[in-house]
Amino acid sequence: MFGFGREKLKYSWKSNFKPGETIKGRLNLKLKKPIQARQLRVSFYGIQSSTQTGIGLAPANTQRGSSENYVYKFDMPLDGEKEYLKGEYNFEIAMPEDINKRGATPGGALGTALQAAQLLSGTISRTQWYVEATLDIPKGIDVKKRVQVNF
């Protein structure tokens, strides 16, 4: 936001979705002054974060920390390069049917072994899903709004 204005991201009344459902939303953009931007887009993505807790059977000198990786990302342009001030933009994003498998631990013996290794090393992993609207401002700070969604 940083003094440029505000951006509201409204989406269908619920925040919990099933695989294969469509997120329907409306982006309301209202800026304090006109701004030249490259693009207005909405993105849907999943980030898997892993954290070393220091709890478990790992040696005491094991490095603690965290990491984040995209497990899925979809970008949808809503409008192109122009001067932006205000506007309303509708969008629909269809969720993949296999959304729950992206970023998930594999099944079977491999999955069991991976979960055991994570437990013993003190690693916690989780995937979070977001819808994010971005006004891409060249040589400036992008205006963004992010909303978490659940599956």
C-alpha positions as CSV (number, residue, x, y, z in Angstrom):
1,M,0.0,0.0,0.0
2,F,2.8,2.4,1.0
3,G,0.7,5.6,0.4
4,F,-0.4,4.7,-3.1
5,G,-4.0,3.8,-2.1
6,R,-5.8,0.6,-1.3
7,E,-6.6,-2.6,-2.9
8,K,-9.5,-4.8,-1.8
9,L,-9.6,-8.5,-2.7
10,K,-13.1,-9.9,-2.3
11,Y,-13.8,-13.6,-3.2
12,S,-16.7,-16.0,-2.8
13,W,-18.1,-15.9,0.8
14,K,-16.1,-19.0,1.9
15,S,-12.5,-19.6,2.6
16,N,-12.6,-23.4,2.5
17,F,-12.6,-25.0,-0.9
18,K,-12.6,-28.6,-2.3
19,P,-10.3,-29.8,-5.0
20,G,-11.6,-28.9,-8.4
21,E,-13.8,-26.0,-7.2
22,T,-13.5,-22.5,-8.6
23,I,-12.6,-19.5,-6.6
24,K,-14.7,-16.5,-7.8
25,G,-13.6,-13.1,-6.8
26,R,-13.6,-9.4,-7.4
27,L,-10.7,-7.1,-7.1
28,N,-11.5,-3.5,-6.2
29,L,-8.6,-1.1,-6.9
30,K,-8.7,2.4,-5.6
31,L,-5.5,4.5,-5.6
32,K,-4.8,8.0,-4.2
33,K,-3.2,9.1,-7.5
34,P,-2.8,7.6,-11.0
35,I,0.1,5.2,-11.3
36,Q,1.7,3.8,-14.4
37,A,2.0,0.0,-14.0
38,R,3.0,-2.9,-16.2
39,Q,0.2,-5.2,-15.2
40,L,-2.5,-6.1,-12.8
41,R,-2.7,-9.8,-12.0
42,V,-4.2,-12.3,-9.6
43,S,-2.2,-15.4,-8.6
44,F,-3.0,-18.6,-6.8
45,Y,-0.2,-20.4,-5.2
46,G,0.9,-22.9,-2.5
47,I,4.0,-22.5,-0.4
48,Q,5.4,-25.4,1.6
49,S,7.3,-24.3,4.6
50,S,9.7,-26.5,6.5
51,T,11.0,-25.5,9.9
52,Q,13.9,-27.1,11.9
53,T,12.5,-27.0,15.5
54,G,15.6,-28.3,17.2
55,I,13.4,-30.9,18.8
56,G,14.0,-34.5,17.9
57,L,17.0,-36.8,17.7
58,A,19.1,-34.6,15.5
59,P,22.6,-33.6,17.0
60,A,22.5,-30.5,19.2
61,N,24.7,-28.7,16.7
62,T,22.2,-29.2,13.8
63,Q,21.4,-26.0,12.0
64,R,18.0,-24.6,12.9
65,G,16.1,-22.6,10.3
66,S,13.3,-22.6,7.8
67,S,12.7,-22.8,4.1
68,E,9.8,-22.1,1.7
69,N,9.2,-23.6,-1.7
70,Y,6.4,-23.1,-4.2
71,V,4.5,-26.3,-4.8
72,Y,2.1,-24.7,-7.3
73,K,1.7,-21.3,-8.9
74,F,-0.8,-19.9,-11.3
75,D,-0.8,-16.3,-12.6
76,M,-3.8,-14.7,-14.3
77,P,-3.4,-11.2,-15.9
78,L,-6.4,-9.0,-15.3
79,D,-5.2,-5.9,-17.2
80,G,-2.1,-4.8,-19.0
81,E,0.3,-1.9,-19.1
82,K,-1.5,1.4,-18.5
83,E,-2.2,4.1,-15.9
84,Y,-4.2,2.8,-13.0
85,L,-6.4,4.8,-10.6
86,K,-9.5,2.7,-9.8
87,G,-11.4,-0.2,-11.2
88,E,-13.2,-3.5,-10.5
89,Y,-11.9,-6.7,-12.0
90,N,-13.7,-10.1,-11.7
91,F,-11.7,-13.3,-11.8
92,E,-12.3,-17.1,-11.6
93,I,-9.6,-19.6,-10.7
94,A,-10.3,-23.3,-11.1
95,M,-8.5,-25.4,-8.5
96,P,-6.7,-28.5,-9.8
97,E,-8.3,-31.8,-8.9
98,D,-5.1,-33.0,-7.3
99,I,-4.5,-29.9,-5.2
100,N,-4.2,-31.9,-2.0
101,K,-1.4,-34.0,-3.4
102,R,0.8,-31.0,-4.3
103,G,3.2,-30.5,-1.5
104,A,1.9,-33.5,0.4
105,T,4.1,-36.3,1.7
106,P,4.1,-39.3,-0.6
107,G,2.2,-42.4,0.4
108,G,3.4,-45.9,1.1
109,A,6.7,-47.0,2.5
110,L,8.5,-43.9,1.1
111,G,6.0,-41.5,2.8
112,T,6.3,-43.4,6.1
113,A,10.1,-43.2,5.9
114,L,10.0,-39.5,5.1
115,Q,7.6,-38.7,8.0
116,A,9.8,-40.7,10.4
117,A,12.9,-38.8,9.1
118,Q,11.2,-35.5,9.6
119,L,10.1,-36.5,13.1
120,L,13.6,-37.6,14.1
121,S,15.2,-34.5,12.7
122,G,12.7,-32.1,14.3
123,T,11.4,-30.9,11.0
124,I,7.8,-29.6,10.6
125,S,6.4,-29.1,7.1
126,R,3.1,-27.5,6.0
127,T,1.6,-26.1,2.9
128,Q,-0.4,-22.9,2.8
129,W,-2.5,-21.6,-0.1
130,Y,-3.1,-18.0,-1.1
131,V,-4.8,-15.8,-3.7
132,E,-2.8,-12.7,-4.3
133,A,-3.5,-9.6,-6.4
134,T,-0.5,-7.6,-7.6
135,L,-0.2,-4.2,-9.3
136,D,3.2,-4.4,-10.9
137,I,4.8,-1.0,-10.7
138,P,8.1,-0.6,-12.6
139,K,11.0,0.9,-10.6
140,G,8.7,1.0,-7.5
141,I,7.1,-1.0,-4.8
142,D,4.3,-3.2,-6.1
143,V,0.8,-2.9,-4.5
144,K,-0.2,-6.3,-3.2
145,K,-3.1,-7.9,-1.3
146,R,-3.0,-11.6,-0.2
147,V,-5.8,-13.8,1.2
148,Q,-5.2,-17.3,2.6
149,V,-7.6,-20.1,1.4
150,N,-7.9,-23.6,2.7
151,F,-8.5,-27.1,1.3
